[in-house]
């Protein structure tokens, strides 16, 4: 044992590039990452959030809501921690996830991830959701104050109101 240094950290981080080969009964194979890095976990969660937001904006929430959320997160894990390629377009990606979930490949892939890494991912997701909820709760009073100021702008800023009226 010795003092922690950058070489030790670099050496430790190399484990995040290690992959394992999964062989399927039909002779095909897939590589999966053995370990989930914090940055890759964040990227997977960000991709999940991006698709959810895009579904709302582009009106394909029905497709998104047809998933059990745990299955959907699992598909994003597969996308982020394997070399299986999915479409870039969110709506197409959701269709591909559905197709994958209907196969025996899906269960074999999920079972091939180390339980410890899946738990690590879920803990990070839970922390992100908790942080988001905390920020939302803390922003409510600020939003209310802004709305109250806006309602009283004539009283609080009479000069600004008069200038707008003159134009």
C-alpha positions, 0 to 999 in steps of 0.5 A: 500500500502506498499513497494514492497518485495519478498513476494509480488512478489511471491504472484503476480507470483502465478497468472501465475499458474492459469488455466481456464477450457474450456468446449466443446459442446461434453463434452470434456474440456481443461485447459488454463493458464489465464495469460502469464508469461514472461518466458513462452512467451519466451519459446513459441517464442523459440519453434517457432524459433526452429521449423522454424530453423529445417524446414530450416535444415531438408527441410520441409520449405514447410510445415512451409510456408503453414501456415499463420504466425499468425495462426502458432504463435497462435498454438504455444500459444495453445501449450504453454498455454494449457494442450493440448499435441503435438508431440515433433518432429517439422514436426509432430507438424506442421501436428497436428497444421493443424489438430487442425486448421480445428476443431471448438475447435481451435476457441473456444480455441483462444477465451478463452484466455484473449485479454490482454494476447494475446496482451502481447504475440504479443508485446513481439514477436514484441520486439524480432523481432525488437531486432533481426533486430537491431542486424542483422543491427549492425552486417553487418558492422562488417561482412564486416570488417571481410571479408575485413580483410580476403581479405587483410590477405596476406598484414596484416599478411605476416608472418602467410601467409608465415608459411602456405605456407612452410607447 
